[in-house]
């Protein structure tokens, strides 16, 4: 019994020639892409021979799919880079669009299934026309969004009759040979945004912390994630500061960024958990400088309580480095909630009184006592919580 009737989808494409051969770049409606594509998840068979590796895709990340599904509903959603597909030649036909020599590389490509019995190797189901070489999370996110996709087109790059070796090579080139974007650079580029967002506020605060001469972080932050020429002692990346601060402003930065673009402001009557989002009131009120000032008061108290450890950036010392910063940023929330008055600002003197209860000495802030990575960060946080008796404020 034939499982389905003949189905087709057509799209405009341009032929590209590179050392690997010809491929085609075009666009298609998101729903069509969802309907014709499938993924091979890489898995190891019984032996190590190349042909026994079935599939070339990485494991699907449910978290990424959820994030993309939310993103595609936003006003500024876009996938500017192409989804890469591989199709069999027998499923693809090309029709020239013009006799003009200048249009020699432009075609209408029609992709079609090959109906037949499910167990017949000649059968190609409509949902199995295009194997995804890169872009599976974008496609799954679009599908998961359950959103009107009528105005959402996706750029595609289609390889016709590429063998498994070529497909694997393409996947490796896209995912291994390209350099991952520096997160600090991404956050720095937010300064060009015309609308407010939690990330942009965190970037603004980070710049203030780095530039203010009275800041405990003066010239200590790598603005683009790499050392600045002519500066020494930069021990924190901008990404570290932004990512540590962001949870205190927003529970959903993507949604907040969309509000910033669509509306431009947040309601002063918004209901939120102010014990978790301790700086959201300043974000809503467009008082970014107040957030920066609060952080300077807090970390100035840290610097004065442990001056030697703060200034010691040699290997093995961790207070002023990423682990120390993250540990104290985690402790900031319970400390702020414990000390905050109705005005919502805690002065350095109040933090200093709290830190006087901590029995840690300057020499204790080392990577032997507080191991590198998340374990050391968590140990520091727990130590601060225990020695200040703030367990009820976590």
N, C-alpha and C positions, 0 to 999 in steps of 0.2 A: 504494500500500500504506500503510495506516495504521500509524504508527510505534509507538503505545502505546495502551493501553486507557484508559478514563476513570478518573481518580484524583481524590480530594478530600482536603482537610484542613480541619478545623473548629476554631475557637477562640472563646472569649468575648471580646467587645469592648464598649467604651463609646464612644458618639458624642460628639465634641467639636466645638463651633462657635466659629470664630474668623473674623476678617475675610477670610481666604483661602477660607473655606467650611467644609464638614464634613470631618472625618477621624476615624479610629477607633483607639483605644488598647486593646491587649489583650496577651495572653501566648500563647506557643506553645512546644512542645518544641524544643530546639536542633536536633535532627535534622530535624524538619519544616522549619525555617527554612532549613537547609542545602539540603534537597531541592528547594525551590520557588524559590530566589532566584538571580538572575544580576546581573552587573555590566557597566556600560558604561564603558569606559576612554576618557576624553576624548581626541580626536584631531582634527587639523585636516585638512579635505579640500582641494579644489583652489582654493577662493576664500574670501573672508572673510565671506560672507553668513551670517547667524545660523543658517539652516536647514542649512548645510553643516557645522556643528559637530555631530558625531555622538557622543553619549555625554556624560555630565556628571561622571563620577567621576575622581578623581586617579589617578595611577599607583600600582599596588600596590607596597608596600614589603615585600620578603621578610623583612627584619630584623624589622619589626613583627609580621608573621605568626608568625615563630618565637618571638618574645617572648610573644605572646598564647597560642600553642599550649602553651607551658610554663606560663603563668599559669593556664589553665583547669583544670590538674591539681592546683592548690594547694588547701589546705583552706579558705582564705578567698576563693576566686575568686568574683567577682561582676561583672555588667554591669548596674548599676542604671539606666543611661540607655537609652532605646529605640533600637532599630534602625529606621530610617525606610524604608518601602517604598512603591512605587507599583504598583497593579494595575489592569488593565482592568476596566471595569464588567461586561463579559460573562463574566468569570471569578469574579465575586464575587456571592454572594447573602446576604441578611440575614434572619434569623428572630427575631422578638421573643421574649423569654424570659418575659414576663408581661404580663397585661392591666392591671396596676397602673400608674397614672399616674406613680408615683415611679420606675418602672422603664422609662419611655418611651425612655430613651437607652441601654438595655442590650440587646445582641443576641448571637446566635450567628452568626458569619460563616463561611461555607463558601467556600473557594477551590478551584477546579477547573480542570483543563486542558481544552483543546478539541482532541481528537484529529483528525488529518488528515495529509495528505501534507506532507513537510518543506518543499517549495517552495511550498506554499499559504499565502498571507499570512493566511488565517483561522486557521491552525493555531497553537495555543499549547501548547507542550510543558510537562509538569509542572515541569521544571527551569527554565522560563522564565515562570512565573506572576507572580513579584514582582521588579520592578526595584529594586535597592538604591540609595537616594538617600544614605544615610549609615549606615556600619557595616560596610563591606565587609571591613575588616581583622579585625573581631571574628568575622565569619562564617567567613572563611578560616582564622583561628586555631583556631576550634572544629573545623573540618574537618580541619585539619592535625594536631590533637592526637591523633587516633586513640585517643580515650579514651571510656569509658562515659559517655554523655550522657543517660542515662535520667532523672537527677534534675536536669538543667540546663534550666531554662526561661528564655526570653528575652523581655523586654518589647519590643513592636513598636508602631510608629505607622504606620498604613496609610492612604494616600491613594487613593481610588477614582476612576478616570477623570480624573486631573489631567493637563492637557496639558503638552507639553514645556516651555513657558515657565514654568508653575507649578512643575514639577519642578526646573528650573534655579534658580528663585528660592528654593525651599526649601533646595536644596543650598548656595547662596551664603549664605543667612541662617544656617544651622547652622555653616558653616565660616569665615565671614568676620566676621559681626557679633558673635560671642561672643568675649569676652576670654580669652586663653590664661592658664592658671593659673600664677602665679609659682612657680618651682621652690623658691625659698628658703622660701616659705610652706608648701609641701608638706613639706619637711624639718622645718620647725619644728613642724608638727602631729604629727610622729612622737613628740614628747615625751609625748603622751597615750597612746601605745601601752602596753599592759600586758605585752607580751612583748619580748624582746630581738631585735635585728636589726642587721646591719651599718650600715644607714642611721641607725638610732636611736643607735648608738654614735658614728657620725661627727657627728651632731647634738649629742650630749652633749659631745664633744670641742670642737666649734666654740664652744659656749656657754662652756666653761671658758676657751678662748683669748681670748674677748671680755671676760669678766668679771674674770679674775685681774689684779690691779694689776701683778704682776711679769711679765705676759705681754707679749711684743713686739707682740701684736695687741690690747692693751687698748683697748676702745672703738673699734676700727677696722673691725669687721665689721657689715654691714647684716643684722641678724637676719632680717628679712622681705623682704630683697631691695631695700628702699627705705630712705632715710635716716631715722634715728630723730630725733624731735623733741628739740631741746635738745642734740644731739650733733654734733660737727664732726670731719672727718677720717676718716669711714667710707669706706674705699676698696675693700673686698672684700665680695662678697655671701656669704651663708651657703652658697648653692648652689655657688659656686666652691670653697670650702673642702671641703665634703662630697664633691663629685665628684672632687676631686684626691686625697683621702684614701682613698676607698672601694676602689680597686684594691689597696691594701695590706692590706686586711682580708678580702676575699672575691673569689673568681673567679666566683661566682654568687650575688649578693645576694638574688635572688628565692627560690632554693632555701634559702638560709640563713634567710630570713624565715619560710619555711614550717616549717623545723626548729624555729625559736623558738616558733612557735605550737603545733606538734604535740607536741614533746618538751620544749622549754624550756632545753635545754643541748646542748653539743657535746662529743664524746668527746675526752678529752685524748690519746688514741692515734690521732687522725685523721692520715692521711698527706696532706701537701700540699707544694707547692713553697715552702719557707720563704725562698728567695732572692727570690721575687716577692711573696709575701704576708708581708712583713716584720713586720707587726703582728698577724698572725692569732693568734699564741700568747697575746697579751694579750687579744684579743677572746674567745677560747675560755675563758680563765681569768677573764673578767668583770672585767678590770682596765682599764677605760676611762680612768681617771685617769692610768695609766702611759703611754698613748698621748699624751695631752695634754701630759704632762711631757716626753716625748721630743721632741715638736714644739717646745715652748718652748725646750728646750736648743738644738735645731738652729737655729731662727730667731733666737734671741738671739745666736748666733755670727755669723749673717748681719748682724744689726743692728750688732754691735760692729765687724765687719770693714769695713762701709761705712756709717758712721753718718749722713753727710750725705745720701747717696742714699736711705737708709731714711726719713729724716725729711722729705725733699723730695717732696711730693705734688703739686707744680705740674704743669700740662700739659707733656708732653714728657719727664717723668721716669717711669720704669717699674718700678723695683725693688720698691717697696711696693705696686704695683698688680697687677692680675690677671695680666698676662704675666710679671712678675717672680716672683710667687708660684708660678705654675704651672711656670715653668722650674726654680725651686729645688725644688719638690715632686717634679719628675721626677728631679732630681739626687739627691734624698734616698735613693732606693733603693740606687744603687751606692755612695753615701757610707756609708750604714748598713752594708751588707754588707762593705765594706772595713774599717770601724773596729770593728764589733761584737765584743764578747768573749762568753764562754760565758754571762754573766749577761743578755745581750741588750739592755743599755742603753748608749748612747753619750753621754758627758758633753759639755757645751758646749766644754770645753777641747780635746777631741779634734777636734771639728768646726772649731774655730778654727785649729788647727794645719794642717788640710787647706786651709782657705780662705786661709791665708797663702801657699800656692803659687799662688793665682790672681792674675794680673797686672792684672785689671780695676781701674780707679780709680772713685771715686764718680761722676765726671762721665761715665763711659762708659755708665751705665745710663740711656740716653735712647732715644727712639723712632726716632731716625735710625740708630743702630747696631743696635738690636733693634726691628724693625718691629712695629707693632700686629698682633695676631692670632697664629695658630699658627706662622707663619714666625719671628717674633721669639722666641717661646717656645722653639722648637726650636734656633734659633741660640744662645740663651743656654745651653741644656743642652749643646750640642756644645762650646761654648767652655769651660764648666766641666769637662767630661769630658777635653778635650785638655790643659788647663793643670794638671790634677791627675793626669794619666796613669792615669785609671780606666777606660779603654776596655774593659778585660777584665771589668768588673763591670756593664756595662749590661744 
